Amino acid sequence: MSIQRSRIGALVLEDGRIFPGTPFGARRPAEGEAVFTTVMTGYQEVVTDPSFYGQLVCMTYPLIGNYGVCDEDEQSRRPWAAGLIVREYCDRPSHWKARETLASYLERWGIPGLAHVDTRALTRHLRTHGTMRAILVPDRTGLTDAELVAWAQRAWTPDREDVVPAVRGEPATFGPADAPHIVLIDCGVKRNIIASLLRRAVRLTVLPYGVDAATVLALEPDGIVVSPGPGDPTRATDAIETVRVLATSGIPFFGICLGHQLLALAAGARTIKLTFGHRGGNHPVKEIPTGRVRITSQNHGYCVAHDSIPEQDGWQVWMINVNDGTVEGLRHRSLPVLTVQFHPEGSPGPQDSQDLFDAFVELVQQRWRARTARPIVLAGEGA
Ligand SMILES: NC(=O)CC[C@H](N)C(=O)O
């Protein structure tokens, strides 16, 4: 069948643009926010990143599916993207780890895909006009274009409510008992954040979003991590007060993406929505104190408004995005707080910022050593 004739489905944007495509994965319609990511590999990490919940994700890289799907690349317990939009879809993967095709994986989870889409035109449109409401339909027959556009205008998007409860996981513990203890608040954590911490010989307790500060403090953590997660950070009201108490407790605190935004809101700053967000694997970020530039993995639609950061309270911009100057990280003059808007765990994307886990775990170890120190009794003393 020719591509023209197979393009019976479509991505329909709320502003009236219709992008035809060939359905793959689950044959059902989906509503969401149309976004794009420029990562060149890592489609499985993208769809299983809980921060993509409720989003119809366009991959700008033009060949998707060619290495299939495997267990190791999964970043959470299931795929969360509302739908996947690609240029060319490959249904005959070639990789020794592949256990199934991307299409059968998406189909098992009820997620529709759309191939043969002019993803370059779609991306240029979203860059100019911003991310927007959209629907993905596997088959346009039966509905007029006007009816499809009216449906897209009513589409549900993840900024409508607090969507973090939909993706958070179950409580879990990892690592040896006799090690520095980190409590991670799971707003939609990715597995490589957990793995990156565990590689540094810590004990980890994961608690779902919604936990209060007293419960966290009762576990006597040496460090606290607040994970990435989906949606508009101002909707995640169950965490903002918790983060305020924890970040000012003197315990080392590491906020990643949504965790960074929640810290900023807790400190009294504002968040704003970016026109088309930052989603990709090559965003340059400059560390202000050193001038060092990192190439980072990103997936966010919101950012912290620079002019709202309460510098009088000791909060300082630590990192900025080299492309658009937006805030990419915060530190505090005296508290052991580090936050980043990007993803030091990569997955997908570069691992260049793994040193941030080193920096955080170093603070955690210092606290643990101070907390567990026993007075050293020299031989002969006190005898
Ligand atoms: N990956 C994330 O944590 C994303 C944070 C937030 N949902 C945003 O889009 O900005």
The ligand as an ORCA input file, in Angstrom:
! r2SCAN-3c Opt
* xyz 0 1
  N      10.621     16.222     33.793
  C      10.005     17.001     34.654
  O      10.136     16.869     35.866
  C       9.047     17.996     34.084
  C       8.550     19.010     35.065
  C       7.264     19.701     34.628
  N       6.196     18.763     34.485
  C       7.490     20.484     33.345
  O       7.039     20.102     32.320
  O       8.142     21.508     33.355
*
